[in-house]
Amino acid sequence: MESERKTVLVTGASRGIGSEIAARFAREGCRVVLNYHLHEREAKELAEKLEAGRPAIPGGWVLPVRADVSDFSQVREMFALARERFGPVDVLVNNAGVAQQKLFTDL
């Protein structure tokens, strides 16, 4: 993968599949914007983990950003923060989702 200093924004990146996607891009040498909505502690812990052991560069490698992706103004602000820190976003992984566990008969 040609990833030298590419910027990747992963929605729903604080846990589960999103955190694994973000970690993979980080291992490939990308700067990563970790979007989260509710799980701030997990997002910040992941950011610290992904920054660890990497060479220091201006702006760092990882930026955790709280934003509700169902709110256009918050998404716009998230992209503005990413652009301010890293430049334009090169790759967007739209991973955020909500699951409800109910009985089929209750749907």
N, C-alpha and C positions, 0 to 999 in steps of 0.2 A: 504494500500500500504506500503510495506517495503521500506522506503525511507531515513532512517537515513544516512545523509551525502552523498547521491548519487549525482552525477553531471549530470545535464541534459543540453544539448545544443539545443536551439530552434532557427531554422532559421526563418527569417522574423518576429522577435519577437517585433519589435518596435510599431506595431499597430495591430488593428483588432484581428482576431482569434489567431495569434501568441502571442500577449501580454496576452490574456486570458489563453492560454495554459501555458505560462511561469508563470503567477500568480498562477495558480492551482498547479503546481509543487512546487513553493515556499511555498505555504500554507501547502503542504504535508511535508515540512522540507528539501527539496532538495536545493542544490546549483544550481544556474541557470546561464548559459551563454546565454546572449541575443544577437543574431546576428542581425545586421541591415546593410543596404547598404546606403540608402539615408536619413533616418529620425533619425539623431543623437540626436536632442533635445528630441524627444519622447522616444528614447531608454534610455537616461540618466535620464529622469524624471521617467520612469518606474523602472529603477534600484534603484533610491532613494526611491521610494514608496515601493518596495519589501524589501529593507533593513530596513526600518523604523520599530521600535518596536521589532526587533529581537535581540537576545543576540549577543554580539560581539564575533566573532571567528576569528582566524588567517586566513587571506585571504578574509574575508567577505563571504557573501552569494550570491552576484550577480556580474557578470562581463559583461558589455556591450562591444561588439567587432564589429567594422566595417569590413565587408568582403563581396565581391561580390562572391556569391556561384557558379557563372559560371566560376570563375577563380581558377584553381586548386592550384596555389601557395598561393592565399589568404586564401583558405580553409585550407591548410596545416598550415599556420601561425596562423589561428584562433584556430585550435586544439592544436597547440603548446602553445599558450597563456593560453588556458583553462587548459591544463595539468600542466603548470608551476604554475598556481594559485591554482587549486583545485585537481590536480591528474587526472587520466584518466577519460574520458567521459564515463558514464555508459549508458546513454540514448540519442539518437539523434531523434529529431522531425523535419523532413524535411518539413517545412511549407512554405518556401519562394516560391513566385510565382509572375508572372506578368500578369495583365489582360489588355486587350485592348478593349475599347468600340468603336465599329464601327457598321455601318449598315451591315446586313447580305450580302447585295449585293456588299458591298465594300471589302469583305474578299477574 
